[in-house]
Amino acid sequence: MAIDGLIILDLAGKPIVQSGFRAFSPAYPLIHIDAFSSALGRASRPRDVDPVIYVPSFELDAPSACCHLPHGGLTFLCPVSGDIDPLYAFAFLRTFIEILQDYLGNISAATIKDNFDVVYQLLEETLDSGGHPLTTSPNALRDIVLPPSLLQKILSVAGVSGLSNAGMHGAHTMGAFSSPIPWRKAGLKYNTNEIYFDIAETLRAVMNKSGAIVTSSVLGKIETNCKLSGTPDLSLTFTNPKVITDPSFHPCVRLTRFAQSKVLSFVPPDGHFTLMEYSFSPSSQLSSPPPAGLTAVVQNQANVQVPFNVKAVLRVTETGGSFDVTVTSRLSTHTIEDFVLELCLGEGATTANCDVGSTAEWTFMPATQVLRWAIPSIPSSSGRWNLQGTFISSSARPRPSRSIQTSFSLSSHLFSALKVDQLKVTGELYKPYKGVRGRSQGSVEWRVEWAVDS
């Protein structure tokens, strides 16, 4: 499988960077840009555009597709043709975005334009002429492509950038791939040896009109920031590894060791990296199949419980409608943070008037007809939070959305209750400082019904 190329569009939809489409006509990337722009123009919202856009073959030898991914106000396009899995293209797009973040920090049109030389060098190193991903390890890339620095900018202003870049690039490429471990540099030294593990889980759920769970899933990942000297060999153990299902690992992890003993054994890359991704389902902890007659009970246990409850009384009239939404926390010890509820009032909605109390706030966006209710924090013993209001619509019979979208976050809480037991270090004499933090977030869709007043 091969990727045809990569195109980066700014907020206006204009290309600012594109790889060389050597095997295609000059019109090939333009046709895919036009296909994306046309799909965006037909959609009511940018998120409604299909992630894979079919591109007909009337100007090409064969039909193709355009995979796209938004990030930081930019859109990354990846044209593909032939027999290729779109997930292959999306995996490369996400990897390339992570590489740009590692080099440039926050990605925007301005940072891309200020570092054209670095971006194009990264394109040449990460994607070969045949469209196959090549070098994607940040540590290996830093031995080949110089990161932007203040020194380079000063030398560029002084008019000797060509000499400085040539000398510095030559010094780096001489040491490229000098380490026997491709994801870790040789000779690393830190005054303080420390490593941090950030365990993050995301809940996605759909609730029916009665408040029961239709479906729910939890995806987790372990983000790591490593600042260790030398070449340490680490072993990370968990107190409850059975909660981990469908794991995927960084190439540094020894798969055989994890399959045998559920221990993460690895030589870590330097700096930030994703150590592991996984999913969690309560049903995975059941040691035996359910007895006859208890299937429904087990299916209910297979869903992760949503940490709050939403009840809504919604009415539609000929000129608008009214709503009364109540949110209640189900947690006994943790505080729900950054709670946001969004309700689309339908085409024609012009104004809304709400009462939300003192600490919460609400906004109505006429362009999207979305009512947004934000609560900074919902303590475990705070009781009920209420949103009451009315709206006016220019439509003869308003048709508001039949679903309410909610999002939230939880600090120091994991849905899977995954816990790190200990970290062992071999190959080095020091004992590093270890930091572990857990956090969760989620988005829940609540399906509702609107009563119609005659």
Buried (B, 14 or more C-beta within 10 A) or exposed (E): EBBBBBBBBBEEEEBBBBBBBEEBEEEBBBBBBBBBBEBBEEEEEEEEBEEBBEBEEEEBEEEBBBBBBEBBEBBBBBBBBEEBEBEBBBEBBEBBBBBBBBBBEEBBBEBBEBBEBBBBBBBBBBBEEEBEBEBBBBBBBBBBBBEBEEEBEEBBEEEEBEEBBEEBBEEBEEEBEEBEBEBBBEEBEBEEBEBBBBBBBBBBBBBEEEEEBEEBBBBBBBBBBBBBBBBBBBBBBBEEBEBBBEBEBBEBBBEEBBEEEBBBBBBBBBBBBBBBBBBBBBEBEEEEEBEEEEEEEBEEBBBBBBBBBBBBEBBBBEBBBBBEBBBBBEBEEBBBBBBBBBBBBBEBBBEBEBEBEEEBEBEBBEEBBBBBBBBEEBEEEBEEBBBBBBBBBEBEEBBBBEBBBBBBBBBEBBBBEBBBEEBEBEEBEEEBEBEBEBBBBBBBBBBBEBEEEE
